[in-house]
Amino acid sequence: MPIRKRLFIGLMIASLFALIGIASLGWYLVKYQNYPWNKVVIGILGLTFLILVGLIAFGIGGMVISIWQDRAIPSMYRWTRMAVNILFPLAQVIAHLFGIPIDRLRSSFIEVSNQLVRLRQVVVTPDKLMILGPHCLQKTTCPYKIFLDIKNCKRCGQCPIHDLRNLADKYQVNLTIVSGGTWARKAIMDSRPRAIIAVACERDLTSGIQDIEHLPVLGILNDRPEGPCCNTRVDLVRVEQSIRYFLYGERTHWINDAIGSILDKSTLPKDQHVEVS
């Protein structure tokens, strides 16, 4: 079926009229706010706004308390995710206005997300744990396309794929290399893991964590000594720490530059351990 340009243009026009309608409604309600029905509508809108702000504040408060006390608060997790999803786009705009690099903000988001996941103490079996990596970890001159089948890797040792395969074999977990977000989502749908260790750049990790928020994801930034998407590297120690966390519940202290000394805590009490089968 051919793709019609009129769909996008039509929806853009519809969106414009929607904005005009909202602005007109706001103007009308303000201009004629003394009318009885308008007072009711303004009151409902104001109450709805206050409830939304309250839920967002509740979610942010839950996140801060969880990190500060170094313990999971399951009842607040849903609201924390909602608050992040609503406020993160606005946070990016504010960061841009103040000259803060977007990747720095994304890195901070990833570290906070990692901390919240580690506080939940999720433990899975090896067959339900997936290491998801980008194809740029493979040496660019390698002729074997491993994102189609990881077994195509010849283990030459010239790129991190060799070491990742060794870790996957050692712990009997799944290793999948993908060439983009679409392939990543397909791999997740096909394998149906219960937990993911994702290796990628700031942008891909941020969007991926938000896309699959129903699954616990530990994100690990890749190193890019030759620039983006070219012969990237990964901290293998951190990958193994993440594997051992998901398999055995081990928590290793990771320094968190994003939120500083409030993360300088020890391990969770044993009663925080929850197994996901």
Summary of the structure (lengths in Angstrom):
residues: 277
radius of gyration: 22.8
end to end distance: 42.2
largest distance: 77.4
contacts: 772
relative contact order: 0.12
helix: 60%
strand: 10%
